[in-house]
Amino acid sequence: MIRRPPRSTLSSSSAASDVYKRQGDDAEALGRAAGHEPRVYATFEAPLSPHRAAALEGRPVSDDVLTWIAALRGDVVLVEGVGGWRVPVRADPPLWVADLARATGGPVVIVAPDRLGVLNQALLTAEAVRRDGLTVAAVVLNRGAAPALGREPHDPSRAWNEADLRALLDAPVVTFDRLPTGGEAADDDVVAAAGAAVWRVILAGRPSSPGEEHV
């Protein structure tokens, strides 16, 4: 979910659970990569669906999040979703991740773990996104994800997932290799270069248009 007007990049998180500080690691990483302070609408401590985590804290997500997302400005605006396409952000009245995506006015980048089972996961998600009236900008296969349950660290499906999805899905597909973490954390230049490589693939699969552009 991305947008374009002045030369800047803005990345933000909509809502995050399993967060024990004000911003959360994801928002901090997104902000650092984009060159600005972290921006996040809401965080919750429990590692649960946002609708459940918010209810436990007595802080349901309001419709203001849609206005907050629509007001974000930058040459490119990336809004991170939460949990997956069919995750409820609020139960009553219903608010879904799809509603957050619509608020951006742009297409959707699907990020999925590069492991056994990803063909089903990515294809079903792309089908759901399109059924809800939005466009799939690309699928990014994340190699930083843990192997599928019960699988050895070396997953042979990784040799074929990208090629298979390209054959089965009418959208760009790109693999994002694992970056160093923890004590071996990658520096900002390495992270920026990895992100730029993914971004070039996404843009290469999209027609150019004048003026403000949304992804």
Salt bridges, closest charged atoms under 4 A:
ASP25 OD1 - LYS21 NZ 2.91
GLU28 OE1 - LYS21 NZ 3.43
GLU57 OE1 - ARG59 NH2 2.73
ASP63 OD1 - ARG90 NH2 2.90
ASP75 OD2 - ARG7 NH1 2.90
ASP99 OD1 - ARG102 NH1 3.13
ASP114 OD2 - ARG143 NE 2.66
GLU127 OE2 - ARG131 NH2 2.45
ASP132 OD2 - ARG86 NH1 2.94
GLU162 OE2 - ARG166 NH2 2.66
ASP177 OD1 - ARG143 NH1 3.69
GLU184 OE2 - ARG178 NH2 3.39
ASP188 OD1 - ARG32 NE 2.95
GLU212 OE2 - HIS214 NE2 3.59
GLU213 OE1 - ARG4 NE 3.27
GLU213 OE2 - ARG206 NH1 2.68
